Amino acid sequence: MNPYLSGEGADGLTAQRAYLEANNGIRGLEILEPRDVAHAAELFRRDGFVVIAQALDSAQVEFLAKGCQEVADEILALDTDRRGNRGSHRYSFGGSSLTRSQLHRPEWRMLLENALVNEVVTAIFQSPDFVLRAASGDFCLPGAIGYQPLHSDIRDWKDNATTPFSAFHDPRGQLTIRDLPCPYVCANFLPQEVTRLNGPTRQIPGTQNS
């Protein structure tokens, strides 16, 4: 637990920055090469996530970054107060779209044809028979000092209003989503440098299981 997250004013932000610089990141994180597909599936099953370098080449990264910037500019033009749709200065590309996706953009469609991701997901599911749910993403602006709470993108069903989709329900009340093999994989692509301070995705290894 970061003791400075509740700090207020300049002193709180300075303390928070110092804490993140000293502590943020997973020590000993194994970053795989694209050829390590089988090992990627092993790490995914163990930790609930895996990090693979060079899934995109430099031209693809540039293409994706340019597209993300164009969509971000469109979103920000409608939000001059920077209220965000995921909290102050924090945005979801999917949440800004009526379809909850950006598949009308060629940059996002490019990601669907990534051979490495398809190989890894096939290895995780041990089958090529999977479907795409959405293609979106997130971005934060300078000034985003709050965090999205730790969560799972899929969870146990509560009611139609709270969990309208991506939910599991056992009417016997004996099993939860965390008792099951992974039914859902999210692939995140990074089109810019991620540092200890600018909002990397937080993961806690092993918490996908009960």
MOTAWO-V559966 format. One record per residue. N is the residue number from 1. RES is the residue in one letter. SS is DSSP state (h for helix, s for strand, l for the rest). PHI is phi in whole degrees, 0 to 359 (none if undefined). Layout:
N | RES | SS | PHI
N | RES | SS | PHI
This chain:
1 | M | l | none
2 | N | l | 279
3 | P | l | 287
4 | Y | l | 256
5 | L | l | 296
6 | S | l | 267
7 | G | l | 296
8 | E | l | 241
9 | G | h | 74
10 | A | h | 298
11 | D | h | 296
12 | G | h | 295
13 | L | h | 292
14 | T | h | 297
15 | A | h | 292
16 | Q | h | 296
17 | R | h | 299
18 | A | h | 297
19 | Y | h | 296
20 | L | h | 295
21 | E | h | 298
22 | A | h | 273
23 | N | h | 236
24 | N | l | 291
25 | G | l | 104
26 | I | l | 262
27 | R | l | 294
28 | G | l | 76
29 | L | l | 300
30 | E | l | 271
31 | I | s | 255
32 | L | s | 270
33 | E | l | 271
34 | P | l | 303
35 | R | l | 283
36 | D | l | 269
37 | V | h | 295
38 | A | h | 297
39 | H | h | 293
40 | A | h | 300
41 | A | h | 295
42 | E | h | 297
43 | L | h | 295
44 | F | h | 299
45 | R | h | 293
46 | R | h | 284
47 | D | h | 259
48 | G | l | 93
49 | F | l | 199
50 | V | l | 209
51 | V | s | 246
52 | I | s | 234
53 | A | l | 279
54 | Q | l | 58
55 | A | l | 290
56 | L | l | 241
57 | D | l | 276
58 | S | h | 297
59 | A | h | 293
60 | Q | h | 291
61 | V | h | 298
62 | E | h | 297
63 | F | h | 297
64 | L | h | 293
65 | A | h | 298
66 | K | h | 296
67 | G | h | 295
68 | C | h | 300
69 | Q | h | 295
70 | E | h | 297
71 | V | h | 291
72 | A | h | 299
73 | D | h | 299
74 | E | h | 296
75 | I | h | 294
76 | L | h | 291
77 | A | h | 296
78 | L | l | 264
79 | D | l | 223
80 | T | l | 293
81 | D | l | 274
82 | R | l | 58
83 | R | l | 286
84 | G | l | 74
85 | N | l | 244
86 | R | l | 223
87 | G | l | 114
88 | S | l | 304
89 | H | l | 65
90 | R | s | 235
91 | Y | s | 222
92 | S | s | 250
93 | F | l | 298
94 | G | l | 291
95 | G | l | 294
96 | S | l | 269
97 | S | l | 249
98 | L | l | 298
99 | T | l | 268
100 | R | l | 59
101 | S | l | 206
102 | Q | l | 240
103 | L | l | 289
104 | H | l | 283
105 | R | l | 260
106 | P | h | 295
107 | E | h | 295
108 | W | h | 284
109 | R | h | 296
110 | M | h | 303
111 | L | h | 293
112 | L | h | 289
113 | E | l | 261
114 | N | l | 285
115 | A | h | 297
116 | L | h | 298
117 | V | h | 299
118 | N | h | 297
119 | E | h | 295
120 | V | h | 293
121 | V | h | 296
122 | T | h | 298
123 | A | h | 293
124 | I | h | 295
125 | F | h | 278
126 | Q | l | 55
127 | S | l | 192
128 | P | l | 274
129 | D | l | 270
130 | F | l | 229
131 | V | l | 235
132 | L | l | 270
133 | R | l | 265
134 | A | l | 194
135 | A | l | 219
136 | S | l | 222
137 | G | l | 134
138 | D | s | 220
139 | F | s | 211
140 | C | s | 235
141 | L | l | 252
142 | P | l | 306
143 | G | l | 106
144 | A | l | 277
145 | I | l | 256
146 | G | l | 263
147 | Y | l | 247
148 | Q | l | 290
149 | P | l | 302
150 | L | l | 302
151 | H | l | 198
152 | S | l | 250
153 | D | l | 288
154 | I | l | 233
155 | R | s | 203
156 | D | s | 283
157 | W | l | 293
158 | K | l | 245
159 | D | l | 200
160 | N | l | 295
161 | A | l | 282
162 | T | l | 279
163 | T | l | 230
164 | P | l | 287
165 | F | l | 205
166 | S | l | 55
167 | A | s | 227
168 | F | s | 244
169 | H | l | 222
170 | D | l | 251
171 | P | l | 297
172 | R | l | 281
173 | G | l | 74
174 | Q | l | 259
175 | L | l | 242
176 | T | l | 240
177 | I | h | 302
178 | R | h | 281
179 | D | h | 271
180 | L | l | 257
181 | P | l | 300
182 | C | l | 302
183 | P | l | 259
184 | Y | l | 207
185 | V | l | 237
186 | C | l | 249
187 | A | l | 258
188 | N | l | 254
189 | F | l | 249
190 | L | l | 254
191 | P | l | 269
192 | Q | l | 211
193 | E | l | 295
194 | V | l | 248
195 | T | l | 240
196 | R | l | 295
197 | L | l | 250
198 | N | l | 260
199 | G | l | 103
200 | P | l | 294
201 | T | l | 296
202 | R | l | 267
203 | Q | l | 224
204 | I | l | 241
205 | P | l | 304
206 | G | l | 88
207 | T | l | 279
208 | Q | l | 285
209 | N | l | 254
210 | S | l | 281
